[in-house]
């Protein structure tokens, strides 16, 4: 069985283009020695389906999907 699980991340929209949005996702990590928590940010490019409208600063959920281009491998699912 080669079933692929869908990963859903929540982030904030940084930029909006015609069919693409740039989403910044924050994760918390813990330092291995000092055990202090710190935030790590990563930016993902996601496909914006027709019918959904988002603006900068909105919180959205993105889901992984087969690659559409060199940088786009995510799709906006819904806004929470």
PyMOL Python script that loads the backbone (N, CA, C, O; Angstrom):
from pymol import cmd

cmd.read_pdbstr("""\
ATOM      1  N   UNK A   1       0.845  -1.184   0.000  1.00  0.00           N
ATOM      2  CA  UNK A   1       0.000   0.000   0.000  1.00  0.00           C
ATOM      3  C   UNK A   1       0.883   1.237   0.000  1.00  0.00           C
ATOM      4  O   UNK A   1       1.731   1.415   0.875  1.00  0.00           O
ATOM      5  N   UNK A   2       0.675   2.065  -0.972  1.00  0.00           N
ATOM      6  CA  UNK A   2       1.460   3.274  -1.096  1.00  0.00           C
ATOM      7  C   UNK A   2       0.534   4.484  -1.002  1.00  0.00           C
ATOM      8  O   UNK A   2       0.477   5.308  -1.915  1.00  0.00           O
ATOM      9  N   UNK A   3      -0.186   4.579   0.108  1.00  0.00           N
ATOM     10  CA  UNK A   3      -1.151   5.661   0.294  1.00  0.00           C
ATOM     11  C   UNK A   3      -0.447   6.847   0.937  1.00  0.00           C
ATOM     12  O   UNK A   3       0.200   6.701   1.974  1.00  0.00           O
ATOM     13  N   UNK A   4      -0.571   8.022   0.324  1.00  0.00           N
ATOM     14  CA  UNK A   4       0.090   9.212   0.821  1.00  0.00           C
ATOM     15  C   UNK A   4      -0.856   9.981   1.736  1.00  0.00           C
ATOM     16  O   UNK A   4      -2.010  10.223   1.383  1.00  0.00           O
ATOM     17  N   UNK A   5      -0.366  10.362   2.910  1.00  0.00           N
ATOM     18  CA  UNK A   5      -1.169  11.140   3.845  1.00  0.00           C
ATOM     19  C   UNK A   5      -1.075  12.618   3.500  1.00  0.00           C
ATOM     20  O   UNK A   5      -0.034  13.103   3.056  1.00  0.00           O
ATOM     21  N   UNK A   6      -2.173  13.323   3.711  1.00  0.00           N
ATOM     22  CA  UNK A   6      -2.192  14.751   3.463  1.00  0.00           C
ATOM     23  C   UNK A   6      -1.814  15.491   4.738  1.00  0.00           C
ATOM     24  O   UNK A   6      -2.399  15.263   5.796  1.00  0.00           O
ATOM     25  N   UNK A   7      -0.850  16.361   4.629  1.00  0.00           N
ATOM     26  CA  UNK A   7      -0.391  17.161   5.747  1.00  0.00           C
ATOM     27  C   UNK A   7      -1.061  18.525   5.657  1.00  0.00           C
ATOM     28  O   UNK A   7      -1.016  19.169   4.609  1.00  0.00           O
ATOM     29  N   UNK A   8      -1.679  18.969   6.740  1.00  0.00           N
ATOM     30  CA  UNK A   8      -2.356  20.269   6.759  1.00  0.00           C
ATOM     31  C   UNK A   8      -1.620  21.185   7.735  1.00  0.00           C
ATOM     32  O   UNK A   8      -1.410  20.833   8.896  1.00  0.00           O
ATOM     33  N   UNK A   9      -1.232  22.366   7.248  1.00  0.00           N
ATOM     34  CA  UNK A   9      -0.536  23.358   8.060  1.00  0.00           C
ATOM     35  C   UNK A   9      -1.369  24.628   8.121  1.00  0.00           C
ATOM     36  O   UNK A   9      -2.159  24.906   7.219  1.00  0.00           O
ATOM     37  N   UNK A  10      -1.189  25.397   9.189  1.00  0.00           N
ATOM     38  CA  UNK A  10      -1.892  26.664   9.359  1.00  0.00           C
ATOM     39  C   UNK A  10      -0.859  27.778   9.380  1.00  0.00           C
ATOM     40  O   UNK A  10       0.151  27.691  10.078  1.00  0.00           O
ATOM     41  N   UNK A  11      -1.122  28.830   8.606  1.00  0.00           N
ATOM     42  CA  UNK A  11      -0.177  29.939   8.543  1.00  0.00           C
ATOM     43  C   UNK A  11      -0.863  31.243   8.188  1.00  0.00           C
ATOM     44  O   UNK A  11      -2.082  31.306   8.033  1.00  0.00           O
ATOM     45  N   UNK A  12      -0.049  32.284   8.062  1.00  0.00           N
ATOM     46  CA  UNK A  12      -0.538  33.630   7.778  1.00  0.00           C
ATOM     47  C   UNK A  12      -0.110  34.009   6.366  1.00  0.00           C
ATOM     48  O   UNK A  12       1.023  33.746   5.962  1.00  0.00           O
ATOM     49  N   UNK A  13      -1.017  34.626   5.622  1.00  0.00           N
ATOM     50  CA  UNK A  13      -0.742  35.017   4.242  1.00  0.00           C
ATOM     51  C   UNK A  13       0.192  36.226   4.245  1.00  0.00           C
ATOM     52  O   UNK A  13      -0.085  37.240   4.885  1.00  0.00           O
ATOM     53  N   UNK A  14       1.322  36.096   3.506  1.00  0.00           N
ATOM     54  CA  UNK A  14       2.281  37.189   3.386  1.00  0.00           C
ATOM     55  C   UNK A  14       2.138  37.934   2.068  1.00  0.00           C
ATOM     56  O   UNK A  14       2.375  39.140   2.005  1.00  0.00           O
ATOM     57  N   UNK A  15       1.751  37.222   1.020  1.00  0.00           N
ATOM     58  CA  UNK A  15       1.643  37.857  -0.292  1.00  0.00           C
ATOM     59  C   UNK A  15       0.575  37.171  -1.122  1.00  0.00           C
ATOM     60  O   UNK A  15       0.332  35.975  -0.969  1.00  0.00           O
ATOM     61  N   UNK A  16      -0.067  37.937  -2.009  1.00  0.00           N
ATOM     62  CA  UNK A  16      -1.140  37.395  -2.847  1.00  0.00           C
ATOM     63  C   UNK A  16      -0.862  37.778  -4.290  1.00  0.00           C
ATOM     64  O   UNK A  16      -0.568  38.937  -4.586  1.00  0.00           O
ATOM     65  N   UNK A  17      -0.956  36.787  -5.205  1.00  0.00           N
ATOM     66  CA  UNK A  17      -0.864  37.041  -6.642  1.00  0.00           C
ATOM     67  C   UNK A  17      -2.128  36.483  -7.279  1.00  0.00           C
ATOM     68  O   UNK A  17      -3.106  36.222  -6.578  1.00  0.00           O
ATOM     69  N   UNK A  18      -2.128  36.295  -8.595  1.00  0.00           N
ATOM     70  CA  UNK A  18      -3.334  35.827  -9.278  1.00  0.00           C
ATOM     71  C   UNK A  18      -3.819  34.488  -8.744  1.00  0.00           C
ATOM     72  O   UNK A  18      -4.921  34.397  -8.202  1.00  0.00           O
ATOM     73  N   UNK A  19      -3.012  33.459  -8.891  1.00  0.00           N
ATOM     74  CA  UNK A  19      -3.404  32.109  -8.470  1.00  0.00           C
ATOM     75  C   UNK A  19      -2.528  31.569  -7.358  1.00  0.00           C
ATOM     76  O   UNK A  19      -2.639  30.398  -6.997  1.00  0.00           O
ATOM     77  N   UNK A  20      -1.657  32.406  -6.808  1.00  0.00           N
ATOM     78  CA  UNK A  20      -0.675  31.950  -5.836  1.00  0.00           C
ATOM     79  C   UNK A  20      -0.712  32.824  -4.593  1.00  0.00           C
ATOM     80  O   UNK A  20      -0.897  34.038  -4.687  1.00  0.00           O
ATOM     81  N   UNK A  21      -0.537  32.209  -3.429  1.00  0.00           N
ATOM     82  CA  UNK A  21      -0.365  32.955  -2.185  1.00  0.00           C
ATOM     83  C   UNK A  21       0.921  32.481  -1.517  1.00  0.00           C
ATOM     84  O   UNK A  21       1.336  31.333  -1.679  1.00  0.00           O
ATOM     85  N   UNK A  22       1.536  33.380  -0.769  1.00  0.00           N
ATOM     86  CA  UNK A  22       2.726  33.044  -0.006  1.00  0.00           C
ATOM     87  C   UNK A  22       2.311  32.973   1.463  1.00  0.00           C
ATOM     88  O   UNK A  22       1.830  33.958   2.023  1.00  0.00           O
ATOM     89  N   UNK A  23       2.498  31.805   2.088  1.00  0.00           N
ATOM     90  CA  UNK A  23       2.026  31.564   3.450  1.00  0.00           C
ATOM     91  C   UNK A  23       3.223  31.328   4.361  1.00  0.00           C
ATOM     92  O   UNK A  23       4.106  30.533   4.041  1.00  0.00           O
ATOM     93  N   UNK A  24       3.250  32.020   5.494  1.00  0.00           N
ATOM     94  CA  UNK A  24       4.323  31.870   6.478  1.00  0.00           C
ATOM     95  C   UNK A  24       3.802  31.007   7.622  1.00  0.00           C
ATOM     96  O   UNK A  24       2.828  31.359   8.288  1.00  0.00           O
ATOM     97  N   UNK A  25       4.472  29.860   7.843  1.00  0.00           N
ATOM     98  CA  UNK A  25       4.059  28.901   8.873  1.00  0.00           C
ATOM     99  C   UNK A  25       5.083  28.940  10.001  1.00  0.00           C
ATOM    100  O   UNK A  25       6.287  28.884   9.750  1.00  0.00           O
ATOM    101  N   UNK A  26       4.612  29.036  11.233  1.00  0.00           N
ATOM    102  CA  UNK A  26       5.481  29.075  12.408  1.00  0.00           C
ATOM    103  C   UNK A  26       5.407  27.743  13.138  1.00  0.00           C
ATOM    104  O   UNK A  26       4.330  27.178  13.324  1.00  0.00           O
ATOM    105  N   UNK A  27       6.572  27.251  13.548  1.00  0.00           N
ATOM    106  CA  UNK A  27       6.658  26.026  14.347  1.00  0.00           C
ATOM    107  C   UNK A  27       7.526  26.297  15.557  1.00  0.00           C
ATOM    108  O   UNK A  27       8.423  27.139  15.509  1.00  0.00           O
ATOM    109  N   UNK A  28       7.264  25.589  16.640  1.00  0.00           N
ATOM    110  CA  UNK A  28       8.069  25.732  17.840  1.00  0.00           C
ATOM    111  C   UNK A  28       9.041  24.567  17.941  1.00  0.00           C
ATOM    112  O   UNK A  28       8.666  23.412  17.743  1.00  0.00           O
ATOM    113  N   UNK A  29      10.290  24.883  18.249  1.00  0.00           N
ATOM    114  CA  UNK A  29      11.310  23.863  18.472  1.00  0.00           C
ATOM    115  C   UNK A  29      11.875  24.071  19.858  1.00  0.00           C
ATOM    116  O   UNK A  29      11.702  25.132  20.457  1.00  0.00           O
ATOM    117  N   UNK A  30      12.548  23.061  20.364  1.00  0.00           N
ATOM    118  CA  UNK A  30      13.172  23.141  21.678  1.00  0.00           C
ATOM    119  C   UNK A  30      14.672  22.921  21.522  1.00  0.00           C
ATOM    120  O   UNK A  30      15.103  21.986  20.848  1.00  0.00           O
ATOM    121  N   UNK A  31      15.458  23.785  22.145  1.00  0.00           N
ATOM    122  CA  UNK A  31      16.912  23.662  22.072  1.00  0.00           C
ATOM    123  C   UNK A  31      17.347  22.378  22.772  1.00  0.00           C
ATOM    124  O   UNK A  31      16.874  22.091  23.872  1.00  0.00           O
ATOM    125  N   UNK A  32      18.254  21.590  22.148  1.00  0.00           N
ATOM    126  CA  UNK A  32      18.606  20.286  22.721  1.00  0.00           C
ATOM    127  C   UNK A  32      19.346  20.356  24.053  1.00  0.00           C
ATOM    128  O   UNK A  32      19.249  19.427  24.854  1.00  0.00           O
ATOM    129  N   UNK A  33      20.080  21.430  24.305  1.00  0.00           N
ATOM    130  CA  UNK A  33      20.833  21.516  25.557  1.00  0.00           C
ATOM    131  C   UNK A  33      20.119  22.382  26.584  1.00  0.00           C
ATOM    132  O   UNK A  33      19.929  21.969  27.728  1.00  0.00           O
ATOM    133  N   UNK A  34      19.724  23.584  26.173  1.00  0.00           N
ATOM    134  CA  UNK A  34      19.134  24.539  27.110  1.00  0.00           C
ATOM    135  C   UNK A  34      17.630  24.366  27.293  1.00  0.00           C
ATOM    136  O   UNK A  34      17.051  24.958  28.203  1.00  0.00           O
ATOM    137  N   UNK A  35      16.993  23.571  26.450  1.00  0.00           N
ATOM    138  CA  UNK A  35      15.573  23.236  26.536  1.00  0.00           C
ATOM    139  C   UNK A  35      14.654  24.454  26.433  1.00  0.00           C
ATOM    140  O   UNK A  35      13.502  24.405  26.862  1.00  0.00           O
ATOM    141  N   UNK A  36      15.160  25.529  25.871  1.00  0.00           N
ATOM    142  CA  UNK A  36      14.332  26.721  25.674  1.00  0.00           C
ATOM    143  C   UNK A  36      13.584  26.594  24.349  1.00  0.00           C
ATOM    144  O   UNK A  36      14.142  26.134  23.353  1.00  0.00           O
ATOM    145  N   UNK A  37      12.311  27.007  24.348  1.00  0.00           N
ATOM    146  CA  UNK A  37      11.520  26.977  23.124  1.00  0.00           C
ATOM    147  C   UNK A  37      11.845  28.195  22.272  1.00  0.00           C
ATOM    148  O   UNK A  37      12.067  29.290  22.789  1.00  0.00           O
ATOM    149  N   UNK A  38      11.870  27.986  20.954  1.00  0.00           N
ATOM    150  CA  UNK A  38      12.040  29.095  20.036  1.00  0.00           C
ATOM    151  C   UNK A  38      11.209  28.832  18.787  1.00  0.00           C
ATOM    152  O   UNK A  38      10.837  27.693  18.505  1.00  0.00           O
ATOM    153  N   UNK A  39      10.920  29.903  18.035  1.00  0.00           N
ATOM    154  CA  UNK A  39      10.048  29.821  16.873  1.00  0.00           C
ATOM    155  C   UNK A  39      10.871  29.740  15.600  1.00  0.00           C
ATOM    156  O   UNK A  39      11.841  30.477  15.422  1.00  0.00           O
ATOM    157  N   UNK A  40      10.469  28.831  14.711  1.00  0.00           N
ATOM    158  CA  UNK A  40      11.085  28.696  13.401  1.00  0.00           C
ATOM    159  C   UNK A  40       9.991  28.964  12.371  1.00  0.00           C
ATOM    160  O   UNK A  40       8.910  28.380  12.443  1.00  0.00           O
ATOM    161  N   UNK A  41      10.272  29.847  11.413  1.00  0.00           N
ATOM    162  CA  UNK A  41       9.306  30.197  10.374  1.00  0.00           C
ATOM    163  C   UNK A  41       9.745  29.610   9.051  1.00  0.00           C
ATOM    164  O   UNK A  41      10.940  29.536   8.764  1.00  0.00           O
ATOM    165  N   UNK A  42       8.775  29.188   8.236  1.00  0.00           N
ATOM    166  CA  UNK A  42       9.050  28.723   6.891  1.00  0.00           C
ATOM    167  C   UNK A  42       7.970  29.260   5.971  1.00  0.00           C
ATOM    168  O   UNK A  42       6.801  29.333   6.349  1.00  0.00           O
ATOM    169  N   UNK A  43       8.362  29.635   4.762  1.00  0.00           N
ATOM    170  CA  UNK A  43       7.433  30.202   3.796  1.00  0.00           C
ATOM    171  C   UNK A  43       7.113  29.171   2.725  1.00  0.00           C
ATOM    172  O   UNK A  43       8.012  28.543   2.166  1.00  0.00           O
ATOM    173  N   UNK A  44       5.829  29.001   2.444  1.00  0.00           N
ATOM    174  CA  UNK A  44       5.361  28.072   1.418  1.00  0.00           C
ATOM    175  C   UNK A  44       4.578  28.852   0.368  1.00  0.00           C
ATOM    176  O   UNK A  44       3.879  29.813   0.691  1.00  0.00           O
ATOM    177  N   UNK A  45       4.698  28.433  -0.899  1.00  0.00           N
ATOM    178  CA  UNK A  45       3.863  28.960  -1.965  1.00  0.00           C
ATOM    179  C   UNK A  45       2.718  27.985  -2.170  1.00  0.00           C
ATOM    180  O   UNK A  45       2.942  26.779  -2.284  1.00  0.00           O
ATOM    181  N   UNK A  46       1.495  28.493  -2.217  1.00  0.00           N
ATOM    182  CA  UNK A  46       0.322  27.639  -2.335  1.00  0.00           C
ATOM    183  C   UNK A  46      -0.586  28.113  -3.461  1.00  0.00           C
ATOM    184  O   UNK A  46      -0.653  29.303  -3.767  1.00  0.00           O
ATOM    185  N   UNK A  47      -1.279  27.164  -4.067  1.00  0.00           N
ATOM    186  CA  UNK A  47      -2.237  27.458  -5.132  1.00  0.00           C
ATOM    187  C   UNK A  47      -3.525  27.960  -4.497  1.00  0.00           C
ATOM    188  O   UNK A  47      -4.018  27.384  -3.527  1.00  0.00           O
ATOM    189  N   UNK A  48      -4.060  29.029  -5.047  1.00  0.00           N
ATOM    190  CA  UNK A  48      -5.322  29.590  -4.557  1.00  0.00           C
ATOM    191  C   UNK A  48      -6.434  29.148  -5.502  1.00  0.00           C
ATOM    192  O   UNK A  48      -6.467  29.590  -6.650  1.00  0.00           O
ATOM    193  N   UNK A  49      -7.353  28.278  -5.045  1.00  0.00           N
ATOM    194  CA  UNK A  49      -8.429  27.824  -5.930  1.00  0.00           C
ATOM    195  C   UNK A  49      -9.391  28.963  -6.282  1.00  0.00           C
ATOM    196  O   UNK A  49      -9.513  29.948  -5.555  1.00  0.00           O
ATOM    197  N   UNK A  50     -10.062  28.797  -7.410  1.00  0.00           N
ATOM    198  CA  UNK A  50     -11.028  29.816  -7.811  1.00  0.00           C
ATOM    199  C   UNK A  50     -12.193  29.827  -6.829  1.00  0.00           C
ATOM    200  O   UNK A  50     -12.632  28.774  -6.366  1.00  0.00           O
ATOM    201  N   UNK A  51     -12.678  30.988  -6.521  1.00  0.00           N
ATOM    202  CA  UNK A  51     -13.791  31.118  -5.583  1.00  0.00           C
ATOM    203  C   UNK A  51     -13.344  31.522  -4.193  1.00  0.00           C
ATOM    204  O   UNK A  51     -14.144  32.060  -3.428  1.00  0.00           O
ATOM    205  N   UNK A  52     -12.087  31.278  -3.841  1.00  0.00           N
ATOM    206  CA  UNK A  52     -11.562  31.696  -2.537  1.00  0.00           C
ATOM    207  C   UNK A  52     -10.847  33.027  -2.694  1.00  0.00           C
ATOM    208  O   UNK A  52     -10.069  33.213  -3.630  1.00  0.00           O
ATOM    209  N   UNK A  53     -11.107  33.944  -1.786  1.00  0.00           N
ATOM    210  CA  UNK A  53     -10.395  35.221  -1.792  1.00  0.00           C
ATOM    211  C   UNK A  53      -9.738  35.400  -0.437  1.00  0.00           C
ATOM    212  O   UNK A  53     -10.380  35.235   0.600  1.00  0.00           O
ATOM    213  N   UNK A  54      -8.481  35.732  -0.448  1.00  0.00           N
ATOM    214  CA  UNK A  54      -7.736  35.985   0.788  1.00  0.00           C
ATOM    215  C   UNK A  54      -6.976  37.292   0.623  1.00  0.00           C
ATOM    216  O   UNK A  54      -6.721  37.743  -0.494  1.00  0.00           O
ATOM    217  N   UNK A  55      -6.624  37.885   1.741  1.00  0.00           N
ATOM    218  CA  UNK A  55      -5.819  39.101   1.715  1.00  0.00           C
ATOM    219  C   UNK A  55      -4.659  38.928   2.682  1.00  0.00           C
ATOM    220  O   UNK A  55      -4.627  37.981   3.468  1.00  0.00           O
ATOM    221  N   UNK A  56      -3.725  39.836   2.620  1.00  0.00           N
ATOM    222  CA  UNK A  56      -2.528  39.753   3.454  1.00  0.00           C
ATOM    223  C   UNK A  56      -2.926  39.841   4.924  1.00  0.00           C
ATOM    224  O   UNK A  56      -3.707  40.709   5.313  1.00  0.00           O
ATOM    225  N   UNK A  57      -2.386  38.940   5.733  1.00  0.00           N
ATOM    226  CA  UNK A  57      -2.679  38.909   7.159  1.00  0.00           C
ATOM    227  C   UNK A  57      -3.733  37.890   7.543  1.00  0.00           C
ATOM    228  O   UNK A  57      -3.920  37.629   8.731  1.00  0.00           O
ATOM    229  N   UNK A  58      -4.434  37.302   6.573  1.00  0.00           N
ATOM    230  CA  UNK A  58      -5.442  36.281   6.872  1.00  0.00           C
ATOM    231  C   UNK A  58      -4.773  34.975   7.282  1.00  0.00           C
ATOM    232  O   UNK A  58      -3.684  34.652   6.806  1.00  0.00           O
ATOM    233  N   UNK A  59      -5.422  34.229   8.161  1.00  0.00           N
ATOM    234  CA  UNK A  59      -4.928  32.920   8.568  1.00  0.00           C
ATOM    235  C   UNK A  59      -5.606  31.863   7.703  1.00  0.00           C
ATOM    236  O   UNK A  59      -6.833  31.843   7.596  1.00  0.00           O
ATOM    237  N   UNK A  60      -4.812  30.980   7.081  1.00  0.00           N
ATOM    238  CA  UNK A  60      -5.351  29.970   6.170  1.00  0.00           C
ATOM    239  C   UNK A  60      -4.752  28.608   6.485  1.00  0.00           C
ATOM    240  O   UNK A  60      -3.697  28.505   7.109  1.00  0.00           O
ATOM    241  N   UNK A  61      -5.446  27.564   6.040  1.00  0.00           N
ATOM    242  CA  UNK A  61      -4.938  26.197   6.106  1.00  0.00           C
ATOM    243  C   UNK A  61      -4.457  25.805   4.722  1.00  0.00           C
ATOM    244  O   UNK A  61      -5.125  26.078   3.725  1.00  0.00           O
ATOM    245  N   UNK A  62      -3.285  25.157   4.660  1.00  0.00           N
ATOM    246  CA  UNK A  62      -2.778  24.670   3.384  1.00  0.00           C
ATOM    247  C   UNK A  62      -2.543  23.170   3.489  1.00  0.00           C
ATOM    248  O   UNK A  62      -2.203  22.653   4.553  1.00  0.00           O
ATOM    249  N   UNK A  63      -2.733  22.472   2.355  1.00  0.00           N
ATOM    250  CA  UNK A  63      -2.595  21.017   2.314  1.00  0.00           C
ATOM    251  C   UNK A  63      -1.623  20.661   1.202  1.00  0.00           C
ATOM    252  O   UNK A  63      -1.637  21.274   0.135  1.00  0.00           O
ATOM    253  N   UNK A  64      -0.763  19.646   1.461  1.00  0.00           N
ATOM    254  CA  UNK A  64       0.180  19.259   0.413  1.00  0.00           C
ATOM    255  C   UNK A  64      -0.542  18.542  -0.706  1.00  0.00           C
ATOM    256  O   UNK A  64      -1.594  17.937  -0.498  1.00  0.00           O
ATOM    257  N   UNK A  65       0.035  18.615  -1.907  1.00  0.00           N
ATOM    258  CA  UNK A  65      -0.553  18.044  -3.110  1.00  0.00           C
ATOM    259  C   UNK A  65       0.582  17.771  -4.083  1.00  0.00           C
ATOM    260  O   UNK A  65       1.713  18.179  -3.819  1.00  0.00           O
ATOM    261  N   UNK A  66       0.324  17.099  -5.194  1.00  0.00           N
ATOM    262  CA  UNK A  66       1.383  16.910  -6.185  1.00  0.00           C
ATOM    263  C   UNK A  66       1.866  18.265  -6.713  1.00  0.00           C
ATOM    264  O   UNK A  66       1.085  19.208  -6.833  1.00  0.00           O
ATOM    265  N   UNK A  67       3.152  18.347  -7.024  1.00  0.00           N
ATOM    266  CA  UNK A  67       3.735  19.611  -7.461  1.00  0.00           C
ATOM    267  C   UNK A  67       3.062  20.151  -8.715  1.00  0.00           C
ATOM    268  O   UNK A  67       2.821  19.417  -9.673  1.00  0.00           O
ATOM    269  N   UNK A  68       2.760  21.454  -8.693  1.00  0.00           N
ATOM    270  CA  UNK A  68       2.209  22.120  -9.870  1.00  0.00           C
ATOM    271  C   UNK A  68       3.291  22.843 -10.638  1.00  0.00           C
ATOM    272  O   UNK A  68       3.203  22.983 -11.858  1.00  0.00           O
ATOM    273  N   UNK A  69       4.314  23.304  -9.932  1.00  0.00           N
ATOM    274  CA  UNK A  69       5.436  23.981 -10.561  1.00  0.00           C
ATOM    275  C   UNK A  69       6.664  23.740  -9.684  1.00  0.00           C
ATOM    276  O   UNK A  69       6.638  22.913  -8.773  1.00  0.00           O
ATOM    277  N   UNK A  70       7.738  24.476  -9.973  1.00  0.00           N
ATOM    278  CA  UNK A  70       8.979  24.285  -9.221  1.00  0.00           C
ATOM    279  C   UNK A  70       8.803  24.588  -7.736  1.00  0.00           C
ATOM    280  O   UNK A  70       9.378  23.900  -6.893  1.00  0.00           O
ATOM    281  N   UNK A  71       8.018  25.602  -7.412  1.00  0.00           N
ATOM    282  CA  UNK A  71       7.904  26.021  -6.017  1.00  0.00           C
ATOM    283  C   UNK A  71       6.547  25.740  -5.386  1.00  0.00           C
ATOM    284  O   UNK A  71       6.431  25.811  -4.162  1.00  0.00           O
ATOM    285  N   UNK A  72       5.512  25.421  -6.167  1.00  0.00           N
ATOM    286  CA  UNK A  72       4.169  25.237  -5.615  1.00  0.00           C
ATOM    287  C   UNK A  72       3.833  23.758  -5.455  1.00  0.00           C
ATOM    288  O   UNK A  72       3.665  23.036  -6.438  1.00  0.00           O
ATOM    289  N   UNK A  73       3.738  23.315  -4.189  1.00  0.00           N
ATOM    290  CA  UNK A  73       3.337  21.947  -3.895  1.00  0.00           C
ATOM    291  C   UNK A  73       2.279  21.939  -2.794  1.00  0.00           C
ATOM    292  O   UNK A  73       2.070  20.912  -2.146  1.00  0.00           O
ATOM    293  N   UNK A  74       1.614  23.065  -2.576  1.00  0.00           N
ATOM    294  CA  UNK A  74       0.587  23.207  -1.547  1.00  0.00           C
ATOM    295  C   UNK A  74      -0.642  23.868  -2.153  1.00  0.00           C
ATOM    296  O   UNK A  74      -0.559  24.541  -3.180  1.00  0.00           O
ATOM    297  N   UNK A  75      -1.783  23.667  -1.502  1.00  0.00           N
ATOM    298  CA  UNK A  75      -3.035  24.270  -1.951  1.00  0.00           C
ATOM    299  C   UNK A  75      -3.786  24.814  -0.738  1.00  0.00           C
ATOM    300  O   UNK A  75      -3.839  24.169   0.308  1.00  0.00           O
ATOM    301  N   UNK A  76      -4.363  25.998  -0.885  1.00  0.00           N
ATOM    302  CA  UNK A  76      -5.173  26.584   0.175  1.00  0.00           C
ATOM    303  C   UNK A  76      -6.462  25.789   0.272  1.00  0.00           C
ATOM    304  O   UNK A  76      -7.182  25.638  -0.715  1.00  0.00           O
ATOM    305  N   UNK A  77      -6.758  25.276   1.478  1.00  0.00           N
ATOM    306  CA  UNK A  77      -7.949  24.445   1.660  1.00  0.00           C
ATOM    307  C   UNK A  77      -9.114  25.313   2.122  1.00  0.00           C
ATOM    308  O   UNK A  77     -10.170  25.322   1.491  1.00  0.00           O
ATOM    309  N   UNK A  78      -8.927  26.033   3.207  1.00  0.00           N
ATOM    310  CA  UNK A  78      -9.993  26.885   3.739  1.00  0.00           C
ATOM    311  C   UNK A  78      -9.385  27.882   4.698  1.00  0.00           C
ATOM    312  O   UNK A  78      -8.226  27.757   5.096  1.00  0.00           O
ATOM    313  N   UNK A  79     -10.163  28.855   5.057  1.00  0.00           N
ATOM    314  CA  UNK A  79      -9.735  29.806   6.062  1.00  0.00           C
ATOM    315  C   UNK A  79     -10.421  29.450   7.366  1.00  0.00           C
ATOM    316  O   UNK A  79     -11.638  29.260   7.381  1.00  0.00           O
ATOM    317  N   UNK A  80      -9.678  29.353   8.468  1.00  0.00           N
ATOM    318  CA  UNK A  80     -10.311  28.949   9.735  1.00  0.00           C
ATOM    319  C   UNK A  80     -11.202  30.021  10.321  1.00  0.00           C
ATOM    320  O   UNK A  80     -11.795  29.819  11.380  1.00  0.00           O
TER     321      UNK A  80
END
""", "prot")
cmd.dss("prot")
cmd.show_as("cartoon", "prot")
cmd.util.cbc("prot")
cmd.orient("prot")
